Amino acid sequence: MEQNTNNTALLVMDMQMGIVPMLPTPGEILGNVKKAIITARERKIPVIYVVVGFRKGMPEVSLNNKGFMASKARLGSGNMEEFMKIHTDIAPLDGEITVSKRRVSAFTGSDLDVVLRAQGIQHIVLTGISTSGVVLSTTREAADKDYRITILSDCCADGDEEVHRVLITKVFPRQADVLSLEDWKSK
């Protein structure tokens, strides 16, 4: 099927200095995401970066949020600007949009939906860290918002390879087209 790029955006999610180094071998995903970004730019597909971050002291984090509370002790007094900085290997060009979020999904606590709708985007292509975090949550919410979704399987990574495999092969195909970077590039 020929891809309509007029209403498509590539989302580069949580590929930031405070997260990428947590992967055991980040080089492969950085290289793949960089190739996806180059392909999108060549096709005139907007590249939208999504980062997670908080104010100093992380006042947005509830005591009820088990996941973010675990990070609060480590990040609450740190340099949030440095944590949120997009990895230098895939940094945005001037004019490319960066959206900040306050939760796992790229939509929650951000203006991503407003940005996408303002640009007439109906199809999102997802990349990011982690597969079980931002990619899963964004896929679910995007499906509920009636976006068409493509997930680039080798442009996502997770600390647990088995979880990544199960999501990519069994869960995501129910709501998204799951393609390798090469298959997406050849469309």
PyMOL commands that set and color helices and strands:
alter all, ss='L'
color gray80, all
select helices_A, chain A and resi 20-22+27-42+66-75+80-84+88-90+112-118+131-144+161-174+181-186
alter helices_A, ss='H'
color red, helices_A
select strands_A, chain A and resi 8-13+47-52+97-101+123-129+148-157+177-179
alter strands_A, ss='S'
color yellow, strands_A
deselect
rebuild
show_as cartoon
